[in-house]
Amino acid sequence: MRKLIARFVLQEDINFLLTNRVPRQLLTRFMGWFSKIEQPLVRDLSIATWQLFADLDLSDARQTKFRSLHDCFTRQLRDGARPLDHDPKILISPCDGIVGTCGAIVGTKVIQAKGFPYTLLDLLGDPALVEYYRDGSYVTLRLTSSMYHRFHAPHDCRVEKVTYISGDTWNVNPIALRRVEKLFCKNERALIVTVLAAGNQRITLVPVAAIIVASIRLHFIDVLLHLRYRGPNVIACQANFAKGEEMGWFQHGSTIIVFAPKGVTLRDGVIESKAIRMGQSLFDLPH
């Protein structure tokens, strides 16, 4: 039964209609409310339904009982569940995910999916950052609904500001990425520019929200970034992180795009469609 349901939902046309030709923002707000209901029957039925559509593995979760569906989505990991690559020349993956497009930035052009490019300016909206990442490297990390949804510092670093960009809530699965031009540039997102403690390179993390997931929580600012947040768009802060330290989380799951300047290169094993876990090596820093 589960395989039949999955096969039906994964058909490209049906999947696109179900997840995009709906009132996306209304559905997202409804799910934000519904997922926090702490009634045991609602919680248990919701998690059981979720398990019909996804390979939900809670064996590495810190707790085994949850107050609500939301509590399960935003679960923390038990200690030691994600070993870190402590090599100081390595930038680690900030999250669990599946590698999407990745590689060199051609001038200021990045690939969303085959035949669907976008520019750094479209996504970042900051000419100074655009020039900084010209001819650099990037990787797109897609978090599926069943994955661990928290993200962490890729290296010892500090964050001095967060830029929030309001937007839509298109699904960010591969089907939608092949059909909607400049999708990441349309969706709600945050720009988190980290300055590495050693070398002062700037590594930018761009968490991109999606349908049902338009809510980003960061530990170091006292603001929940969501569809009804209207500013200020640039939020000053002073936050220092150790490599692997938790920075924040999505309410459900979405995408994080990581940008690195010229001279910082992707590891050889980081390839499209490969699953990666938080703490594993992602980029090589210059010697």
NURO-166628 format. One record per residue (C-alpha): y, z, x. Coordinates in steps of 0.05 Angstrom, whole numbers, plus 5000, padded with zeros to 4 digits. Example, Ala and Ser with C-alpha at 12.3 -4.5 7.8 and 13.67 -1.06 7.14 Angstrom:
# NURO-166628
{py:4910&pz:5156&px:5246}
{py:4979&pz:5143&px:5273}
***
This chain:
# NURO-166628
{py:5000&pz:5000&px:5000}
{py:5048&pz:5019&px:5056}
{py:5035&pz:4954&px:5092}
{py:5047&pz:4913&px:5029}
{py:5114&pz:4948&px:5017}
{py:5134&pz:4938&px:5090}
{py:5115&pz:4864&px:5088}
{py:5156&pz:4854&px:5025}
{py:5218&pz:4889&px:5051}
{py:5214&pz:4854&px:5119}
{py:5217&pz:4785&px:5089}
{py:5283&pz:4759&px:5117}
{py:5316&pz:4735&px:5053}
{py:5295&pz:4796&px:5013}
{py:5315&pz:4845&px:5068}
{py:5384&pz:4814&px:5074}
{py:5395&pz:4816&px:4999}
{py:5371&pz:4887&px:4992}
{py:5412&pz:4914&px:5049}
{py:5476&pz:4873&px:5047}
{py:5487&pz:4841&px:4978}
{py:5499&pz:4910&px:4948}
{py:5561&pz:4954&px:4942}
{py:5553&pz:4978&px:5014}
{py:5606&pz:5031&px:5017}
{py:5589&pz:5060&px:4950}
{py:5516&pz:5064&px:4968}
{py:5533&pz:5095&px:5035}
{py:5575&pz:5149&px:5002}
{py:5521&pz:5163&px:4951}
{py:5468&pz:5171&px:5005}
{py:5513&pz:5216&px:5045}
{py:5516&pz:5262&px:4984}
{py:5443&pz:5255&px:4963}
{py:5414&pz:5266&px:5033}
{py:5446&pz:5336&px:5036}
{py:5413&pz:5362&px:4972}
{py:5373&pz:5424&px:4993}
{py:5327&pz:5427&px:4933}
{py:5255&pz:5429&px:4959}
{py:5226&pz:5377&px:4911}
{py:5283&pz:5328&px:4924}
{py:5275&pz:5340&px:4999}
{py:5200&pz:5331&px:5000}
{py:5200&pz:5268&px:4956}
{py:5256&pz:5238&px:4998}
{py:5221&pz:5249&px:5064}
{py:5155&pz:5223&px:5035}
{py:5189&pz:5160&px:5010}
{py:5222&pz:5150&px:5078}
{py:5154&pz:5155&px:5111}
{py:5129&pz:5097&px:5067}
{py:5179&pz:5050&px:5100}
{py:5182&pz:5077&px:5171}
{py:5139&pz:5105&px:5226}
{py:5170&pz:5174&px:5224}
{py:5144&pz:5217&px:5281}
{py:5168&pz:5290&px:5280}
{py:5121&pz:5314&px:5336}
{py:5179&pz:5319&px:5386}
{py:5227&pz:5354&px:5337}
{py:5252&pz:5424&px:5353}
{py:5235&pz:5447&px:5282}
{py:5181&pz:5426&px:5233}
{py:5213&pz:5449&px:5168}
{py:5279&pz:5419&px:5143}
{py:5329&pz:5441&px:5091}
{py:5344&pz:5370&px:5067}
{py:5334&pz:5296&px:5082}
{py:5398&pz:5298&px:5123}
{py:5372&pz:5357&px:5163}
{py:5311&pz:5315&px:5181}
{py:5352&pz:5254&px:5199}
{py:5396&pz:5293&px:5247}
{py:5340&pz:5335&px:5277}
{py:5343&pz:5360&px:5348}
{py:5289&pz:5352&px:5400}
{py:5245&pz:5406&px:5429}
{py:5260&pz:5425&px:5501}
{py:5231&pz:5375&px:5551}
{py:5218&pz:5320&px:5500}
{py:5264&pz:5272&px:5537}
{py:5259&pz:5279&px:5614}
{py:5322&pz:5254&px:5649}
{py:5326&pz:5207&px:5709}
{py:5367&pz:5253&px:5755}
{py:5379&pz:5200&px:5809}
{py:5455&pz:5202&px:5819}
{py:5456&pz:5126&px:5827}
{py:5428&pz:5116&px:5757}
{py:5462&pz:5115&px:5690}
{py:5413&pz:5136&px:5636}
{py:5406&pz:5112&px:5565}
{py:5449&pz:5154&px:5519}
{py:5400&pz:5149&px:5461}
{py:5332&pz:5127&px:5437}
{py:5335&pz:5055&px:5416}
{py:5309&pz:4984&px:5419}
{py:5345&pz:4939&px:5469}
{py:5381&pz:4883&px:5434}
{py:5421&pz:4832&px:5472}
{py:5440&pz:4853&px:5542}
{py:5462&pz:4827&px:5609}
{py:5525&pz:4800&px:5640}
{py:5591&pz:4795&px:5603}
{py:5614&pz:4723&px:5612}
{py:5688&pz:4731&px:5622}
{py:5702&pz:4772&px:5561}
{py:5648&pz:4742&px:5517}
{py:5588&pz:4783&px:5492}
{py:5527&pz:4759&px:5453}
{py:5511&pz:4792&px:5386}
{py:5450&pz:4747&px:5373}
{py:5431&pz:4676&px:5394}
{py:5489&pz:4631&px:5376}
{py:5533&pz:4689&px:5353}
{py:5582&pz:4710&px:5407}
{py:5641&pz:4757&px:5400}
{py:5696&pz:4777&px:5448}
{py:5712&pz:4845&px:5478}
{py:5780&pz:4842&px:5445}
{py:5747&pz:4832&px:5377}
{py:5706&pz:4895&px:5387}
{py:5749&pz:4941&px:5429}
{py:5819&pz:4920&px:5408}
{py:5847&pz:4945&px:5474}
{py:5872&pz:4892&px:5525}
{py:5867&pz:4942&px:5583}
{py:5793&pz:4956&px:5568}
{py:5780&pz:4882&px:5559}
{py:5805&pz:4868&px:5629}
{py:5767&pz:4927&px:5658}
{py:5701&pz:4901&px:5631}
{py:5713&pz:4828&px:5646}
{py:5650&pz:4799&px:5679}
{py:5617&pz:4867&px:5674}
{py:5551&pz:4885&px:5640}
{py:5530&pz:4910&px:5572}
{py:5470&pz:4931&px:5531}
{py:5461&pz:4938&px:5456}
{py:5416&pz:4995&px:5434}
{py:5393&pz:4994&px:5362}
{py:5369&pz:5059&px:5330}
{py:5319&pz:5049&px:5274}
{py:5319&pz:5096&px:5215}
{py:5260&pz:5138&px:5239}
{py:5287&pz:5149&px:5310}
{py:5321&pz:5209&px:5340}
{py:5394&pz:5200&px:5321}
{py:5433&pz:5240&px:5372}
{py:5467&pz:5211&px:5434}
{py:5480&pz:5240&px:5502}
{py:5523&pz:5231&px:5565}
{py:5498&pz:5175&px:5610}
{py:5521&pz:5212&px:5672}
{py:5565&pz:5270&px:5694}
{py:5631&pz:5250&px:5662}
{py:5692&pz:5269&px:5623}
{py:5721&pz:5242&px:5558}
{py:5797&pz:5242&px:5549}
{py:5803&pz:5206&px:5482}
{py:5765&pz:5174&px:5425}
{py:5789&pz:5113&px:5388}
{py:5765&pz:5107&px:5317}
{py:5765&pz:5039&px:5283}
{py:5752&pz:5038&px:5208}
{py:5712&pz:4981&px:5179}
{py:5654&pz:4957&px:5136}
{py:5582&pz:4980&px:5133}
{py:5539&pz:4918&px:5143}
{py:5467&pz:4930&px:5161}
{py:5459&pz:4921&px:5237}
{py:5386&pz:4900&px:5237}
{py:5366&pz:4835&px:5272}
{py:5365&pz:4796&px:5207}
{py:5437&pz:4812&px:5192}
{py:5458&pz:4800&px:5264}
{py:5431&pz:4729&px:5260}
{py:5470&pz:4716&px:5196}
{py:5537&pz:4753&px:5199}
{py:5585&pz:4729&px:5252}
{py:5620&pz:4784&px:5293}
{py:5584&pz:4837&px:5253}
{py:5595&pz:4894&px:5302}
{py:5670&pz:4877&px:5302}
{py:5672&pz:4884&px:5226}
{py:5637&pz:4952&px:5221}
{py:5664&pz:5022&px:5228}
{py:5659&pz:5045&px:5301}
{py:5685&pz:5093&px:5354}
{py:5704&pz:5078&px:5426}
{py:5684&pz:5134&px:5473}
{py:5709&pz:5120&px:5543}
{py:5673&pz:5164&px:5594}
{py:5701&pz:5172&px:5665}
{py:5645&pz:5185&px:5714}
{py:5654&pz:5247&px:5757}
{py:5630&pz:5209&px:5819}
{py:5665&pz:5142&px:5830}
{py:5712&pz:5145&px:5770}
{py:5681&pz:5084&px:5738}
{py:5693&pz:5079&px:5663}
{py:5631&pz:5072&px:5620}
{py:5647&pz:5060&px:5547}
{py:5600&pz:5078&px:5490}
{py:5613&pz:5044&px:5423}
{py:5574&pz:5077&px:5367}
{py:5574&pz:5028&px:5309}
{py:5561&pz:5054&px:5238}
{py:5522&pz:5015&px:5186}
{py:5501&pz:5017&px:5113}
{py:5481&pz:5089&px:5095}
{py:5503&pz:5110&px:5165}
{py:5579&pz:5109&px:5162}
{py:5588&pz:5177&px:5192}
{py:5594&pz:5196&px:5266}
{py:5599&pz:5268&px:5289}
{py:5624&pz:5284&px:5360}
{py:5617&pz:5355&px:5388}
{py:5683&pz:5352&px:5425}
{py:5731&pz:5334&px:5369}
{py:5740&pz:5372&px:5304}
{py:5737&pz:5310&px:5260}
{py:5681&pz:5277&px:5222}
{py:5690&pz:5202&px:5231}
{py:5670&pz:5169&px:5165}
{py:5693&pz:5118&px:5113}
{py:5747&pz:5163&px:5083}
{py:5778&pz:5183&px:5150}
{py:5845&pz:5149&px:5157}
{py:5872&pz:5173&px:5224}
{py:5900&pz:5184&px:5274}
{py:5861&pz:5126&px:5304}
{py:5867&pz:5153&px:5375}
{py:5844&pz:5225&px:5383}
{py:5862&pz:5260&px:5448}
{py:5811&pz:5309&px:5478}
{py:5787&pz:5339&px:5543}
{py:5712&pz:5344&px:5547}
{py:5666&pz:5348&px:5607}
{py:5592&pz:5331&px:5603}
{py:5533&pz:5338&px:5649}
{py:5484&pz:5280&px:5651}
{py:5441&pz:5282&px:5589}
{py:5483&pz:5333&px:5552}
{py:5489&pz:5319&px:5477}
{py:5554&pz:5287&px:5456}
{py:5543&pz:5275&px:5381}
{py:5501&pz:5242&px:5328}
{py:5496&pz:5191&px:5273}
{py:5481&pz:5216&px:5204}
{py:5423&pz:5167&px:5199}
{py:5416&pz:5112&px:5252}
{py:5453&pz:5051&px:5277}
{py:5474&pz:5020&px:5343}
{py:5507&pz:5041&px:5408}
{py:5535&pz:4987&px:5454}
{py:5545&pz:5008&px:5526}
{py:5596&pz:4972&px:5571}
{py:5599&pz:4978&px:5646}
{py:5648&pz:4946&px:5696}
{py:5631&pz:4893&px:5747}
{py:5588&pz:4922&px:5802}
{py:5548&pz:4966&px:5754}
{py:5484&pz:4927&px:5738}
{py:5429&pz:4932&px:5687}
{py:5362&pz:4957&px:5713}
{py:5309&pz:4902&px:5721}
{py:5264&pz:4932&px:5667}
{py:5318&pz:4933&px:5613}
{py:5301&pz:4872&px:5571}
{py:5310&pz:4850&px:5500}
{py:5264&pz:4881&px:5447}
{py:5241&pz:4936&px:5495}
{py:5240&pz:5007&px:5467}
{py:5277&pz:5058&px:5509}
{py:5286&pz:5132&px:5505}
{py:5345&pz:5176&px:5519}
{py:5344&pz:5197&px:5592}
{py:5310&pz:5135&px:5619}
{py:5345&pz:5092&px:5670}
{py:5393&pz:5039&px:5642}
{py:5443&pz:5017&px:5696}
{py:5448&pz:5020&px:5772}
{py:5513&pz:5046&px:5800}
{py:5539&pz:5012&px:5863}
{py:5520&pz:5046&px:5928}
***
